[in-house]
Amino acid sequence: MPVRVTLDVMLARRKMRAKDLAAQVGISETQMSLLRTGKVKGMRFDTLSKICLLLGCQPGDILEYDARESDLTTGIE
């Protein structure tokens, strides 16, 4: 998947535990773990907004795109 979640980096910068962030965002620790490891196919904008608010960051600070990993074989129309 060309989009990677780099949430661990921001958690470390903010010296926050994933467990605490999960509680404040209102998601389970299991769901937070799946987000951190990139084992999800998507994220609700509401969840992303809460994470960014609590970490004082922008979505681009916790999401990364690598075009080399894209499996798109056709151009975007």
C-alpha positions in Angstrom: 0.0 0.0 0.0 1.5 3.3 -1.0 0.0 5.2 1.9 1.7 4.5 5.2 0.7 5.6 8.7 3.6 7.2 10.6 1.7 7.8 13.8 4.4 6.2 16.0 6.8 8.9 15.0 4.4 11.7 16.1 3.5 9.8 19.3 7.2 9.7 20.2 7.7 13.4 19.4 4.8 14.3 21.7 5.9 11.8 24.3 2.4 10.3 24.3 1.4 6.6 24.7 -0.9 5.1 22.1 -3.1 3.8 24.9 -3.7 7.4 26.1 -4.3 8.7 22.6 -6.8 5.9 21.9 -8.8 6.8 25.1 -8.9 10.5 24.2 -9.9 9.8 20.6 -12.5 7.3 21.6 -11.3 4.2 19.8 -10.1 0.9 21.2 -6.5 0.1 21.9 -6.8 -2.6 19.3 -8.0 -0.2 16.7 -5.2 2.2 17.6 -2.7 -0.6 17.2 -4.1 -1.5 13.8 -3.7 2.2 12.8 -0.2 2.4 14.0 0.9 -0.7 12.2 -0.8 0.2 8.9 -3.1 -2.8 8.9 -6.2 -0.8 8.1 -7.5 0.2 4.6 -8.9 3.5 5.7 -9.6 5.9 8.5 -12.6 8.1 9.2 -12.0 11.8 8.8 -13.5 12.3 12.3 -10.9 10.0 13.8 -8.1 11.6 11.8 -9.3 15.1 12.9 -9.3 14.1 16.6 -5.8 12.5 16.3 -4.4 15.7 14.7 -6.1 17.9 17.3 -4.7 15.9 20.2 -1.2 15.6 18.7 -1.2 19.2 17.4 -0.3 18.1 13.9 -1.5 18.0 10.3 -2.7 14.8 8.5 0.6 14.9 6.5 2.5 14.5 9.7 1.1 11.1 10.3 0.4 9.9 6.7 3.0 9.3 4.1 2.6 8.5 0.4 5.2 6.5 -1.6 4.4 6.4 -5.3 6.9 3.6 -5.9 4.6 1.3 -3.9 1.5 2.2 -5.9 0.0 -0.6 -8.0 -1.9 1.7 -10.2 -1.2 0.8 -13.8 -3.3 3.5 -15.4 -3.2 7.2 -15.2 -5.7 9.2 -13.1 -8.5 10.5 -15.2 
